[in-house]
Structure formats: C-alpha cells, structure tokens
Amino acid sequence: MLVRRTPFEELFRLQRDLMNLVQRVFGERSEAVAFAPNCEAFYRDGHLVVRAELAGVDPTSVDVRLTGSTLTIAGERRGPEVPADDRIFGEIAYGRFERTLELPEGLDAEQVKARWVGGILEITIPVVQAALPKKVPVELVRA
C-alpha cells in the first residue's frame, strides 16, 4: 500500500513531542510552542481551494488576506481557563497563529471568497483558464 507523506508531518510530530517533553519537565505548557493550523490546497472547478483546520477558533477573529500571490491566515485559538493545579496533561495547542502560503500565479484576487464550515476555513479563488493545470495525454508506443 502506498502511503503519501508530506515533508511537514515529521516537523508536526517533532513539535508535539517537544511540547510533551517541556510539559513533563516544567509541568506546564511553554509559551514558545503555539498553534499552527494544518492547511491543504487543490484545484476544483476552475478555482484554487485552500482549506485550513481551525477547530476551536472563533471565526469572527480570523483575518484572511491575499496580497499578490501570498495568502495569509491569522487568528487565535483560546484555551479554557484551567488552574495549573487542576491540569493533568495537555496536548492541544493554543495561542495566536499566522500561516503564510505562496500561491501559484494566475489567480483572480478580486473574486476571492472565504467560508467557514464545521471548523474548516475554505478559501476559494478563481484561476485564469490559462493558468490551470493541463492534462497531457500519454501516447502508448508498442516496441
């Protein structure tokens, strides 16, 4: 079975392991480790779609900006107020975040739309037809 991996999977796993280590050693979360939402991007129906996992984030606090081909998503995920003596462990990251993504050329920035569905921010940007990926047929040559 083929398993597809991204170069960031190991970094996210390392970040989680470091957070756990800091918590075990110091007994509390480090302010240096913050929430970084997972993102994905793909083409659908002539649009570039960028999605970000933002469970636990107040949608009204999210700032989405498209400057040229740079997309920035910023906001904050706030955690519950729990006294340090009551905390047993914690693996959920909180805090301010900012993700900056370089997008491909050929986008119609005037028509960008963003919507929130079940903790997922979905940003849709029309792509100029000439900039869409083209399927190239492969010719089968029998030797």
N, C-alpha and C positions, 0 to 999 in steps of 0.2 A: 504494500500500500504506500502510495506517495504522500508524504506529509509536507505541506507548504509552510515554510517558516519565513518570518521577516527578520531583518537584522536587529530590530528593536526588542524582540522577545527576550533575548538574553539580558539586555540592559534593564528591562522592566523586572525580570526575575531577580537580578542583582540588586536593584533598588529596594524591592520588597525584603530581600534577605538582610540588607544593611539596616533597613528600618527595624526589623525584628531584633537584630543584634544591638542596636542603640537602645531599644526599649528594654531588653534584658539587662544590659549593663547599667543604664542610668535610671531605669524604672519609669520612663516617660518618653513621649514622642519627641523627636528632635524637630525644631522649627525649620531646620535646613532642608528637610525632606518634605516636599509639597505634592499636591495632587496634580497629575498630568493626564488629561483625558486621552483615551485611545481614539484614533481617527482612521478613516478609510476614505478612498476616493475612487470613483469609477464613472464610466460614460453610460448614460441611459437616455434613449430617445432624443439624441441631439443635444444633450446637456451634460455638463460635468457636475457630478453629485459628490459633495463632501459631507461625511457624517461624523459626528463626534459623540462619544458616550459621556453624558453629563448627568447621570443619576445622582440625585441628592443636591443638585444645583438649582437655585431659584431662577427660572427662565427670564424673569424681568431684570436680573442682574448681569446677564450675558451681553457682551459687546462684540459685534461681528463687523469687521472692516475689510474691504477689498481695495487695495491700493495697487494699481497696475496688475501684476500677476502675483501679488503677495496677499494671502488671506490670513487675517489674524482673528483668533477667537480668544476672548479673555473673560474672566469672571472669578467667582469664588465659591467654593463648597464649604459651608459652615458645618461644624460638628456640634453634637449636643453638649450642653454644659454638664460635665460629669466630674465630681470632685476626685482628685488624684487618689485618695484612699479607697474610693469605690471602684476604681478601674482595675480589671483583672488582666486584660490584654487588649490590643487594638491593632487591626490590620487595615483599616480603612483610612486612606489619606485625605486630609482636609487642607484648606488654605486657598490662597489666590493662585490662579493659573493663567498662563498665556501660551497658546500654541500658534506658531507662525509657520505657514505652509507655502512653499513656492509652487504655483500652479502653472500649467502649460500655457503657452501663448495662444491667442485666437479666441479669447473669451469676450462675451458681450457684457461688460461690467454694469451697464445701465439697466440690465434686466435681471440682476441677481435677486434671489428670493431666499428667505430663511423661514423654516417652520420647526416647531417643537412637537415631537410625538413620543410619549412614554419615556422621557428621559434622554431621548436621542435628538440632537440638533441636526437638521438636514438642510444644507445649503445647496441650492440649485442655480447653476449659471449656464445660460445658453452658450453653445460653442459655434463659432463661424463654421459653416459647412466645409470649407477648405481645410480647416484645422482638425477635423475629426479623423480618427484612425481609419485607415482603409484596409480592407481585406484584400490580400494578394493571393490570387489563385495559384496553386502549385501544379505545374504540368508534370504528369507522370510519363516518364520515358522508359520504355522497356529496353533493356540491354540485350 
